[in-house]
Amino acid sequence: MLLILLEALAALLLLVLIVWWTMFSGRKGGEPPPEQDDEERR
């Protein structure tokens, strides 16, 4: 029973680390600002 709980804890920890890594490992300055040329998009 203890082994099952340890495996579940390890899986949860891995999930939290993956979510944290994807949330906070983006660009340092965030997303680039959108282009100001609206005529090209029409």
C-alpha positions, 0 to 999 in steps of 0.5 A: 500500500505504501508503494502505491501511495509513493508512486501516486505522489511521484506522478503528482509531483511530475505533473506539477513540475510539467505544468510549472515548467510550461507556464513559467519557461516562456519568453523573458519579456512575454509575448511580442506586441501585435503589429500595428499594420491593420491594413495587411490583415484585411 
